[in-house]
Amino acid sequence: MTADIIDGKLHAARVRADVAQAVAELRATHGLQPGLAVVLVGDDPASQVYVRSKGEHSLAAGMRSVTHRLSGDTTQGELLQLIAALNADPAVHGILVQLPLPLGLDQQAAIAAIHPDKDVDGLNVVNAGRLVAGMDALVPCTPLGCLLLLRETLGDLAGLRAVVVGRSLLVGKPIAQLLLQENCTVTMAHSRTRDLPAICREAEILVAAVGRPRMIQADWIKPGACVIDVGINRVPFDDPAKAAAGQTKLVGDVDYKSALAVAGAITPVPGGVGLMTVAMLLQNTVTAAKRQAGIA
């Protein structure tokens, strides 16, 4: 048996196409153009790449996209002042502060300052609470993408046994809540869980979001299980020459090559969950715009 590969590129393209259609309809029917504001502080190279991608995809979907680039010596007060201005701007429906922030800036305070209705990253405690309570919430983009991939791959998730490895606010905790809402039976595990391999082997859905390269081995996986690998880890190449030159590659939290022979379906790294994140950000921005305008 060889696992089916869950193509994140294909699914992300479909989401972006749906978003573009929704944006066109909002503009034609309601004169509403969803607007996304991204705040980038400092000159972290990876953050610059992510922010550029978000801007390009937002514009391609027909949205209004604005990037606010602040210097690395920006003060907490200046950052909060900008967020307050964006909260008050009716043309801005979604606000995203690119993380991580430079040392000396309080990330939690910045996230808390974003109005919950414009928190398209879904990290504000109000949205986290809404999610737990089963209310309408803006959900973090990566777990929302994971859920879409699971639905597309498995259909009805009700009654399935799911194990989430990882308890982060960004992925682990929200995906567990989303799976509970789908009527899965959910176990949350982490790096300190006793006999973690045995717990993972019980899963029909296994979500790996622990942040350790290739931690989950093939013999941890129940035959035929659907494996969603959220991990993005940089490791040296296996080729000694490339490794000696300092070259690295991306791998997930699952030992992908060996897992292919056991899992029923699996997301690759790269090419899986990561591609869904920006697509779901666009979807969240449309959702936020509609809610703020009172459009069902």
Secondary structure in CASP SS format (residue, H / E / C, confidence):
PFRMAT SS
TARGET T0000
AUTHOR 0000-0000-0000
METHOD secondary structure of the structure
MODEL  1
M C 1.00
T C 1.00
A C 1.00
D E 1.00
I E 1.00
I C 1.00
D C 1.00
G H 1.00
K H 1.00
L H 1.00
H H 1.00
A H 1.00
A H 1.00
R H 1.00
V H 1.00
R H 1.00
A H 1.00
D H 1.00
V H 1.00
A H 1.00
Q H 1.00
A H 1.00
V H 1.00
A H 1.00
E H 1.00
L H 1.00
R H 1.00
A H 1.00
T H 1.00
H H 1.00
G C 1.00
L C 1.00
Q C 1.00
P C 1.00
G E 1.00
L E 1.00
A E 1.00
V E 1.00
V E 1.00
L E 1.00
V E 1.00
G C 1.00
D C 1.00
D C 1.00
P H 1.00
A H 1.00
S H 1.00
Q H 1.00
V H 1.00
Y H 1.00
V H 1.00
R H 1.00
S H 1.00
K H 1.00
G H 1.00
E H 1.00
H H 1.00
S H 1.00
L H 1.00
A H 1.00
A C 1.00
G C 1.00
M C 1.00
R E 1.00
S E 1.00
V E 1.00
T E 1.00
H E 1.00
R E 1.00
L E 1.00
S C 1.00
G C 1.00
D C 1.00
T C 1.00
T C 1.00
Q H 1.00
G H 1.00
E H 1.00
L H 1.00
L H 1.00
Q H 1.00
L H 1.00
I H 1.00
A H 1.00
A H 1.00
L H 1.00
N H 1.00
A H 1.00
D C 1.00
P C 1.00
A C 1.00
V C 1.00
H C 1.00
G E 1.00
I E 1.00
L E 1.00
V E 1.00
Q C 1.00
L C 1.00
P C 1.00
L C 1.00
P C 1.00
L C 1.00
G C 1.00
L C 1.00
D C 1.00
Q H 1.00
Q H 1.00
A H 1.00
A H 1.00
I H 1.00
A H 1.00
A H 1.00
I C 1.00
H C 1.00
P H 1.00
D H 1.00
K H 1.00
D E 1.00
V C 1.00
D C 1.00
G C 1.00
L C 1.00
N C 1.00
V H 1.00
V H 1.00
N H 1.00
A H 1.00
G H 1.00
R H 1.00
L H 1.00
V H 1.00
A H 1.00
G C 1.00
M C 1.00
D C 1.00
A C 1.00
L C 1.00
V C 1.00
P C 1.00
C H 1.00
T H 1.00
P H 1.00
L H 1.00
G H 1.00
C H 1.00
L H 1.00
L H 1.00
L H 1.00
L H 1.00
R H 1.00
E H 1.00
T H 1.00
L H 1.00
G C 1.00
D C 1.00
L C 1.00
A C 1.00
G C 1.00
L C 1.00
R E 1.00
A E 1.00
V E 1.00
V E 1.00
V E 1.00
G C 1.00
R C 1.00
S C 1.00
L C 1.00
L C 1.00
V C 1.00
G H 1.00
K H 1.00
P H 1.00
I H 1.00
A H 1.00
Q H 1.00
L H 1.00
L H 1.00
L H 1.00
Q H 1.00
E C 1.00
N C 1.00
C C 1.00
T E 1.00
V E 1.00
T E 1.00
M E 1.00
A E 1.00
H C 1.00
S C 1.00
R C 1.00
T C 1.00
R C 1.00
D C 1.00
L H 1.00
P H 1.00
A H 1.00
I H 1.00
C H 1.00
R C 1.00
E C 1.00
A C 1.00
E C 1.00
I E 1.00
L E 1.00
V E 1.00
A E 1.00
A C 1.00
V C 1.00
G C 1.00
R C 1.00
P C 1.00
R C 1.00
M C 1.00
I E 1.00
Q C 1.00
A H 1.00
D H 1.00
W H 1.00
I C 1.00
K C 1.00
P C 1.00
G C 1.00
A C 1.00
C E 1.00
V E 1.00
I E 1.00
D E 1.00
V C 1.00
G C 1.00
I C 1.00
N E 1.00
R E 1.00
V E 1.00
P E 1.00
F C 1.00
D C 1.00
D C 1.00
P H 1.00
A H 1.00
K H 1.00
A H 1.00
A H 1.00
A C 1.00
G C 1.00
Q C 1.00
T E 1.00
K E 1.00
L E 1.00
V E 1.00
G C 1.00
D C 1.00
V E 1.00
D C 1.00
Y H 1.00
K H 1.00
S H 1.00
A H 1.00
L C 1.00
A C 1.00
V C 1.00
A C 1.00
G C 1.00
A E 1.00
I E 1.00
T C 1.00
P C 1.00
V C 1.00
P C 1.00
G C 1.00
G C 1.00
V C 1.00
G H 1.00
L H 1.00
M H 1.00
T H 1.00
V H 1.00
A H 1.00
M H 1.00
L H 1.00
L H 1.00
Q H 1.00
N H 1.00
T H 1.00
V H 1.00
T H 1.00
A H 1.00
A H 1.00
K H 1.00
R H 1.00
Q H 1.00
A H 1.00
G C 1.00
I C 1.00
A C 1.00
END
